Amino acid sequence: MKKSIIISGKHFSSHSSSILSSAKGPVSIPLTNDYLFRAFLQKNNQALKGLICSLLHLSVNDITSVEITNPIELGEYINEKTYFLDVRLLLNNKTIINLEMQVINEHNWPERSLTYLCRSFDNLNAGDTYQNVKSAIQIGLLDFTLFPDHPEFYATYKLLNVKNYSLYSDKVQLSVVDLTHIHLATEEDKLYQIDYWASLFKAITWEEIKMLASKNEFIQEASETIYQLSQKEQVRLQCEAREDYYRRLRSTQLTIEENKATLERQNSEIERQNSEIERQFSEIERQNSEIERQNSEIEKQAAIIQQKDSAYNDLLQWAIKHGYEA
């Protein structure tokens, strides 16, 4: 049975997939797995086009070509120290796109994404003029909130004049999809079904995936490819290796955070003790000051007594001298 859906103002058809018919229950590999993300985009150009159309607000007719310029051998062993799983794309032979799934917050995304963007924009060959520089776009799909004080589902950043917000250049762009805030999707985000793609990546059951696939032809393409890849042992092993890597990172981060919390508690206790010591020193200084005041008072009283004793003695001597009895 066929039905039609509209994506980015264009008409597409969708049909039930026999490939997904047997898929049910929880997904074995999270769709936020960056190896699986790269694998299905590398394996299915239609799914890649669909994702790019949504993220860049394009229609499928706007894309004449999109190719991955840093393909990997799927199933081949990767080492996190030597491989980065960002997907580098060339769109219509004039725009370089760096696309990355990031599930661990290493607290360096702004700097990291800017570095990638600058590298992509530095694309002139010898003899090229500056007018020939290709546009560069950096897109991060993040499974964490980049700016907790300003949560946003889909944010795009460009070079703007800080006074009048006029565009300096349309050749560089940064975009971020926050997979943890799909509920904040705007009407425009929903129009281009970016929320559908985010929901796909966050799906935990095949029933959820099939529901999304029934509403979007490109997500259907992606879902079928993901299912097929998840059946391939070598690909699955690499995905599982990435999950192990994530777990190690999370464990390391948790240990660091726990150590940081312990250190903060110790520092707080040290500060409390220092404050108490300062209070005690202050009390000792106050007591010393009081003792000094009392000693000064005693000295004054002693001086008065001495004066009185001297006067008494003088009087006594005068009385004796003049024949008065003591």
Disulfide bonds with the S-S distance in Angstrom:
none
